């Protein structure tokens, strides 16, 4: 692993540990369990079907643009209604398939652009987690008053 990658992962790990420690000090165990869930759907389940998405967005390009605004750049340019409905239902882009071939091994690692995109996705995810933590804390504090 390149030194830059190691530094990035170490920093993210330290931030996650600090956030987790703050939450554990403030929130009860059931609230902490809610944070460990996978990403939340972007729309209610009944609105994630292709027919409902077609009625709402009219074109796949409009639905794709909405997803990119909410989740960041798409890992693929795939714009089928089935693919888009699964992204709306899962609340995250699917992980791109990785090739088992060694064709990219000679490139010397990961490009700066790929690192920047990964960093941007991680920062968005941290911001989303921070918003969820703040919301949970506010809910807990308003319930105790």
C-alpha positions as CSV (number, residue, x, y, z in Angstrom):
1,X,0.0,0.0,0.0
2,X,1.3,3.4,-0.9
3,X,2.3,5.8,1.9
4,X,-0.5,8.2,0.9
5,X,-3.1,5.5,1.1
6,X,-1.9,4.3,4.5
7,X,-2.0,7.9,5.8
8,X,-5.6,8.4,4.4
9,X,-6.8,5.1,5.9
10,X,-5.1,5.9,9.3
11,X,-6.7,9.3,9.4
12,X,-10.2,8.0,8.6
13,X,-9.7,5.3,11.2
14,X,-8.7,7.8,13.8
15,X,-11.7,10.0,13.0
16,X,-14.1,7.0,13.1
17,X,-12.7,6.0,16.5
18,X,-13.0,9.5,17.9
19,X,-16.6,9.8,16.7
20,X,-17.5,6.4,18.1
21,X,-16.0,7.2,21.4
22,X,-18.0,10.5,21.6
23,X,-21.2,8.7,20.7
24,X,-20.6,5.9,23.3
25,X,-20.1,8.5,26.0
26,X,-23.3,10.3,25.2
27,X,-25.8,7.9,23.7
28,X,-27.4,4.7,25.1
29,X,-26.6,1.3,23.5
30,X,-29.8,1.2,21.4
31,X,-28.9,4.5,19.7
32,X,-25.4,3.2,18.9
33,X,-27.0,0.1,17.3
34,X,-28.9,2.4,14.9
35,X,-25.6,3.9,13.7
36,X,-24.2,0.6,12.6
37,X,-26.9,0.1,10.1
38,X,-26.2,0.1,6.4
39,X,-27.0,3.2,4.3
40,X,-30.6,4.2,4.4
41,X,-32.8,4.1,1.2
42,X,-33.1,7.5,-0.5
43,X,-36.9,7.0,-1.1
44,X,-39.6,4.9,0.6
45,X,-39.6,1.3,-0.7
46,X,-42.8,1.7,-2.6
47,X,-41.3,4.6,-4.5
48,X,-38.1,2.7,-5.5
49,X,-39.7,0.6,-8.1
50,X,-38.9,1.4,-11.8
51,X,-42.5,2.4,-12.5
52,X,-42.6,4.8,-9.6
53,X,-39.3,6.3,-10.5
54,X,-40.4,6.8,-14.1
55,X,-43.5,8.7,-12.9
56,X,-41.4,10.8,-10.5
57,X,-38.3,11.6,-12.7
58,X,-39.7,10.9,-16.2
59,X,-36.2,10.1,-17.6
60,X,-33.4,7.9,-16.4
61,X,-31.0,10.8,-16.9
62,X,-32.9,12.9,-14.4
63,X,-33.0,10.1,-11.9
64,X,-29.3,9.5,-12.4
65,X,-28.6,13.2,-11.9
66,X,-30.6,13.2,-8.7
67,X,-28.6,10.2,-7.4
68,X,-25.3,11.9,-8.3
69,X,-26.4,15.0,-6.4
70,X,-27.2,12.9,-3.3
71,X,-24.4,10.3,-3.5
72,X,-21.7,11.9,-5.5
73,X,-20.3,10.7,-8.8
74,X,-21.5,7.4,-10.1
75,X,-18.9,4.6,-10.4
76,X,-20.5,3.6,-13.8
77,X,-22.5,5.4,-16.4
78,X,-25.2,2.7,-16.3
79,X,-28.7,4.4,-16.5
80,X,-31.2,1.5,-16.6
81,X,-34.3,1.8,-14.5
82,X,-33.5,-1.4,-12.7
83,X,-30.1,-0.3,-11.8
84,X,-31.3,3.1,-10.6
85,X,-34.1,1.6,-8.6
86,X,-31.6,-0.6,-6.8
87,X,-29.5,2.4,-6.0
88,X,-32.5,4.3,-4.6
89,X,-33.4,1.3,-2.5
90,X,-29.9,0.7,-1.2
91,X,-29.0,4.3,-0.6
92,X,-25.5,3.8,-2.1
93,X,-23.8,3.1,-5.4
94,X,-23.0,-0.5,-6.0
95,X,-19.3,-1.4,-5.6
96,X,-17.7,-1.7,-9.0
97,X,-16.6,-5.2,-10.0
98,X,-12.9,-5.8,-9.8
99,X,-11.0,-7.7,-12.4
100,X,-8.9,-10.6,-11.3
101,X,-6.4,-10.0,-14.1
102,X,-3.0,-8.4,-13.4
103,X,-3.3,-5.9,-16.3
104,X,-3.4,-2.8,-14.1
105,X,-0.5,-3.9,-11.8
106,X,2.1,-2.2,-13.9
107,X,0.6,1.2,-13.5
108,X,2.3,1.8,-10.1
109,X,-0.8,2.0,-7.8
110,X,-3.9,4.2,-7.8
111,X,-4.2,7.5,-9.7
112,X,-4.5,10.8,-7.9
113,X,-8.0,11.3,-9.4
114,X,-9.2,7.9,-8.0
115,X,-7.7,8.9,-4.6
116,X,-9.5,12.3,-4.7
117,X,-12.8,10.6,-5.6
118,X,-12.4,8.1,-2.7
119,X,-11.5,10.9,-0.3
120,X,-14.6,12.9,-1.5
121,X,-16.8,9.9,-1.0
122,X,-15.4,9.3,2.5
123,X,-15.8,12.9,3.5
124,X,-19.5,12.8,2.3
125,X,-20.1,9.6,4.3
126,X,-18.5,11.1,7.4
127,X,-20.7,14.2,7.0
128,X,-23.8,11.9,6.7
129,X,-22.8,10.0,9.8
130,X,-22.2,13.3,11.6
131,X,-25.7,14.5,10.7
132,X,-27.2,11.2,11.9
133,X,-25.2,11.4,15.2
134,X,-26.3,15.0,15.8
135,X,-30.0,14.0,15.0
136,X,-29.8,11.1,17.4
137,X,-28.3,13.2,20.1
138,X,-30.9,16.0,19.6
139,X,-33.7,13.3,19.8
140,X,-32.2,11.9,23.0
141,X,-31.8,15.3,24.6
142,X,-35.3,16.4,23.7
143,X,-36.7,13.1,25.1
144,X,-35.0,13.7,28.5
145,X,-36.3,17.3,28.9
